[in-house]
Amino acid sequence: MSSRPRRAARRALTAIVPAASLLALAACGADTTPAADSTQAGAPDAPGSPGLTAARAALKKYSERPATISVTQPVGKAIPKGKKIDFILCGVQSCKDLAGFFTEAAEELGWQVKQIATQGTPESVQAAYEQALRDKPDAVVASGFPRAVYAKQLAQLKAADIPVIQSNADDVLGDGISLLKNGPDDVGIQGQMLASWVVSNSGAKANTVYFDLPAYTILKPVKDSFATKYKEWCAGCSLDNVDVPITSVGKDMPDRVVSYLRSHPKVTHVVFSLGLLNVGVPAALKTAGITGKHIVVNVGDAQNYQYIQGGLTDGAMALNSHETAWLQADALARHFTGRPMDVDQKAALPNMLVTKDNLPSADGDFPIVEDYQKQFKALWGLS
């Protein structure tokens, strides 16, 4: 089975931002404005800057493609087959992708996965969890929704001793949630990765604007860690934050960026808290005659990887959907053999800052750890 299913849809981090409105995003035309040179922002390095040295060391680490998964302890027992898992979708393509990767892992283990669709609304999510309660599966896996949306159903699943596995949600572990990956404590490193690139690229001479979607609180740790490291590594560098309403996504976001940059011509670097916000921006900048701006995004997707490949955007933080899905399966394999999921909860998911120089693929579906499947199967006694 292929580990890299091809999909035309963009893979933005909509797993952490479920909203029905995102489904209506129209495909944008090809952009033709090259980004500024990806290695030099036109300003000399800050002389004797310890912050710049630290940023470049961090960037070097984040730019390396991890070769191994962080879980190394074998399950150690025969993993029972025939388990039935309900996977609740969030209503957008990235959740469908995550479910597909999880299903690949489940098939290796001899499990059956039932995908339950939602439209991303609270009502549809609650209905999906009600369906799971009727199904009485061996486990439930979901992504993107805080427990407040399905608290009643979560309590019932807990009472029925059915584990719930969550990812990419602004939530906390426990009280019905048996595993939480890419939660608030995990995503802060993404902001550090972005800051290391901006400071390194600018020679610690950046003037930066950070566009954020505050409605999605899972992104707040990313914004906070970016600001902290940016100020630490780039003393005296300017930083402005611009909050963007969700209604701008797929609509007037490029116009907002153009308007801001026209009124702030000294800005050298543009950071987006989601790659989705950058869609259409390069073309809009070209039309407006705005050049020489460096763009980096949090959570790359197919469109932004194509921008990077074509020199239209400088960098992106790559999302670890493949590894997240298989780690979720690993946690359940341990649970079904009577082992705790602690090893998976404590495991760090791989991260990578990609540029044109180290981009593995522009199709948006590349795993960060290239042979992650082989490594997980070894833990399961399947290799």
Secondary structure, DSSP 8 states (H G I E B T S, - for coil): --SS---SS---STTSS--GGGGG-----------S-TT--SS---TT-HHHHHHHHHHHHHHS---S-S--S---S---S--EEEEE--SSHHHHHHHHHHHHHHHHHT-EEEEE---SSHHHHHHHHHHHHHH--SEEEEES--GGGSHHHHHHHHHTT--EEEES-S--SBTTEEEEES-TTTTHHHHHHHHHHHHHHHTS--EEEEEE-TT-GGGHHHHHHHHHHHHHHSTT-EEEEEE--GGGTTTTHHHHHHHHHHH-TT--EEEESSGGGGTTHHHHHHHHT--S-EEEESS--HHHHHHHHTTSS-EEEE--HHHHHHHHHHHHHHHHTT--SHHHHH-----EEEETTT---SSS---SSTTHHHHHHHHTT--
